[in-house]
Amino acid sequence: MIFKKSKIYVAGSSGMVGSAIVRVLKKKGYTNLILSNSKYLDLRDQQKTFNFLKRKKPKFIFIASAKVGGILDNQTHGADFIGDNLMMQNNLIIGAFKAKINNIIFLSSSCAYPKDAPRPLKEEYIFKGHLEKTNEPYAVAKLAGMKLCESFNKQYKTNYKTLIPCNLYGQNDNYDLNKSHFFPALIKKIDNFKKGKNKTVKIWGNGKAKRELMHVNDLAEACVYLMNKKFKDDFINIGNGTQKTIITYAKAISKILAVKPKFVFDKKKPNGMKTKVLDITRIKKLGWKSKINLSDGIKSTYSFYKKL
C-alpha cells in the first residue's frame, strides 16, 4: 500500500507526463515526492542512478523519463532515441531491483504495437509483428523496457507494471516543429496562421491518418489510480478508445482559435500508421476512464501555449 507520506519518485518530473503525474499526486495529498531533472541526475549514468535509488529508496517509482519526439526527430536521431531510452529505463528498472524497490509503473507508448496488428490494439498483440519504420528505434527501446519489467515480475515476483498510453497532449508539451508530435505542431502552426505569420497551414502526409488522442492529465490520473490497484496484467492500455483523422484534429483546433486556415498537405512526408486506436477493455474493468473532452482539452492547452 502506498500511503500519503510514502516516498514516491517521479523520474522525468519536468516533462509533460512526469509533471502531470506530480500535479495529480500533490492534488491527492501525497507529500513525500522525490523529483529530479537531467541537470541534477543524468539517468543515462548507471552508477549515479544506482546510487541515487539506493540513497533515496522510494516506495514507488513512476518512470516517465524518456527521449521523445515526432516522426522527423525519430528519423533524424534514431540512434539517440534507442540509445538514450535504453540506458535510462535499464538504469532505473535494474537499479530499483538492486535497491529492493518492488513497485514501478513504466510508461511505454502505443507506437510499440506492430504496424499491421488488428484494431483496436489489444495488449496481447505486443511483440507479434513488425514495427512502423518512422519510429522503430524508439519503439524497440520501449518494448525492451516492457519485457524487462515483465521478466523481473516473472523471475522475482516484483510489481513492475507497464502502462501503454495513446497519443498525448497538454501542459508542458514540446512545440519545436523539428521535434514535436503532430498535435502540438498543429497548435503552433494554426496559432502562427492566426497571428498572420503564415498564409497556410501545412500538414504532413494526406491528413487521413487516424490517431487516438488523450489529455496528459487523464493519463496522470490513471497512473495514480493504478498505483494502489492490484492487477495481474503486466501491460495495460490507457486511452479513450476513440480516434479521429489528423485533419479533423486540425479543424477542431482551428474552431477553438476562431480561424479558418487553408490546409496544405505535404504528401511527400510520411503518414505514419494509418490508424492507432487502443483496446481499453482492461483499464475499464479496473474502474477507470478518461474524463477530459477534446474541446476542453484544446482550450486549456492553448491557454498554456500562449504563455510560453
N, C-alpha and C positions, 0 to 999 in steps of 0.2 A: 504494500500500500504506500502510495506517495502522498505524504501529508503536506500541509501548507508551509511548514518550516523545513521540509526535506530539501537537501541540496539538489538543484536541477541545473544542469549545464546545457546551454543552447549554443552549439557550435555553428558559427555563421550568423551571429545575432545582429550584425549590421546589414545583412542582405534583406531582400524583400520578404522571403519566407521566414527567416530567423527573427527579424524584427517584429513580424506579425505574431509569431509564437510568444515572444516576450510580452507584447501588449496584452494578449489574452491571458497569459499566466498572471500578470500583475492585476488585471481586471478581476480575476477569480481569487485573488488573495494569496498567491504563492509569493513568499517574501525572500526566500534564500536562493536567489538566482546567481549563477556563475556565468559571466559574459566575457568574451574576449574578441578582439579583432586581429587581423593579419599583422598589424604593426606590433602588437603585443605578443602574439604567438603565431608563428608560421606553421600551420598544420602539416605542411609538407616535410617538416623536420621531425623525423621519427623520435629521436631521443628527447627533444624538447617536449613533444606531445605526450610521450610516455611519462615523463617526469611531471608534467602538468596534471595529468589524470591521477597519478599516484598521490600527488600532493593535495589536490583538491578533493578527490574521492567523492564525486557526486553520487546520489542515489539513482538518478535518471539522466540520460543524455538524449537530446534531440540533435540528430546530425542533419543540419540544414546548410552546412558549408559545402559549396560546390563552385566550380568554374562553369558558368552558364552563358549562353548566347544564342543568337538566331542562326539561320541557315548560312549566311555569309561568313559569320565568325567561325562557325563549325568547319566550313570548308577550307577556310584560310589557315586556321590554327588547330588542326586536328590532333597533332602531337601533344599540344598543351592541354587540350580537353581530356584526352585519355590519360596522359601522364599525371597532371595535377590532381585530377579527381581520384585516380587510383591511390596516389600517395596519401591524400587527405583522409579518405574513408578507411583505408587499410590501417593507418596510424591510429585513428580514433577507435575503430572496432577492435583491433588486436590489442591496442593499449588499454581499452576498457576491460577486456578479459584479463589481461595481466594484472590490472589494478583491482580485480574482483568486483567489477561493476556489472551487474547482471541485467540491467534494464536499458534498452535502447529503442528509439524509433528512428529509423533510417529513411530519409526522403529520396525516393527514386523518381522516375519520370515515365510518362506514357510513351515516350519515344523508344523505350526499351522493348516495346512489343514488336513482334515480327511484322514486317511490311504487309504481308498478304494474309495475316490472321483474320478469321471471321469477325464481323462486327455484330453487336458490341464486343469489345475486347474483354475477355474473361481472364482472370488471374492464371488459370491453368494453361493459357496459351504462351506464357512466358517461356523462353528458351526453345521454342518449337518452330523456328523459321528464320529466314534471312531478314536483316535489318534494313531500314531505309538508309540509303547511302549518304544522304545530306547531313545526317547527324550520327553516323555509325560510331565514330570514336567515343563520343560522349555516352551513347547508349551502351557500348561494351563496358565502359567503366561502371555504369550504374548496375548492369547485370552482374558484374563481378562483386559489387558491394552487396547485392541481394543474395547471391549464392554464398558469400562469406557469412552473412548473418544466419542464413538457413543452416549452414554447415555447423556453426557454433551451437545453434539450438539442438541440432540432431545429436552432436557428439557430447556436448557438455550441459545440455538442459538449460541454456540461458534463455532470456526473454528479449531477443533481438528481433524486432518486427520491422517490416518494410511497408511504407505507405506509397502508393503509386498515384500521384495526382495528375489530373488533366492539365491543359494549358492554364496558366495563372496570370492574373493582372492585379494591379492595385498599388498602394502606397510603397514608395522606395523602389519602384521598377527602374529599369535601365532604358533610357531614351536615346542612346547613341545609335544612330541609324546603321552604323557599321557592325554593331554588336547585339542590338536588341531583337526580341521576338516580334512577331507580326503585330500584336495588339498595341504595345507602346509605340511602335513605329507608326502605326496608323494614327494614333492620337497626335503625335508630333507633326506628321505630315498634314493632317487636317487642320491643326491649330496654325501651322505655317500658312496654309491657304487662307484661313480666317484673318490672319494678320497681313495678308497681301504679299507674303514672301514668295509664294508660288502661285502660278495660274492654273495648275492642275494637281491632282494627287495621284502619284504613281504607285501601282500595286504590283508586287512580284507575281509572276505566273498569270493565270487566267481568272483568278479571283473565285474559282469554283471549288477549291479545296475546302473541306469541312473540318471544323475544329470544335471541340468541347471546351468551353471557357468558364472558369470559376474565379471569383474574387479570392485573393490570398487570405483575407480574414476568415473565410469559410474553411479553408484548409487548416489554418491555425486552430480554429475551434475544434475541428476533427482531431487534430494532433493531441490537444489537451484532453478532449473527451476520451480518447483511446488510451491515454497514459495510465489510467486506473481501471481499464476494462480488460478482463481476461478473455482471450480468444486463442484458438488453436492455430489459425491460419498464419503462415509466415508472411504472406503478401496480401494487401488489401487495397483495392482501387478507391480513390477519393475523387468524386466528381458529382455532377448533377444529372448525368445520363442523357443530356441533350446536346445537339451540335448544330451549328449554322455555318454558312459559307463565309469566306473571308470578306466578300463584297457586302454581305448582309451586315457584318460587324462594322464595316466602314460606313455604311449608311446609318447605322444606329448611332455611331459617334457623331456623324455629321448632323443628325437630328438634334442631339443634345447641345451641340455647339452652334446650332441655328445657322448652318451654311448648306449650300448645295453645290459641292465641287464637281468638276468634271474628272472622272476617274479614267486613268490611262493604264493599260495592262502591259507590263513588260514580259511578253511570253517567251523571251529568251532565258528568263530566270526560272529556276525550278519551283514547282508547286509544293514539293514535299509529299507526304502521304495524301492520298485522295480523301480519306476520311479517318478520323481518330476519336471515336467515342467509346467510353468505358462502360462495362457492365458493373453496376453498383449494387448488385444483389447482396453481397456480403456485408457492406457497410450499412445498408438499410436494415438488415437483420439484427445488427448490433444497436439499432435505435438512433442512428444519426442521419441527418440530411442537410443539404446546403440551404441557406436562407436568403442570400443577397441576390436580388434580381438584376438583370443586366443594366437596366436604365439607372437604377440607384447606384450600381457599381461604377458606371461610367461617370456619373455626376461627381461622386466622391473622389474618384481617381483624377479627374480633370482638375478639381479644386486643388489637389496636392500638386499636380503638374504645374499649375500656374504660379506656384510659389517657388519653383526651382530657379 
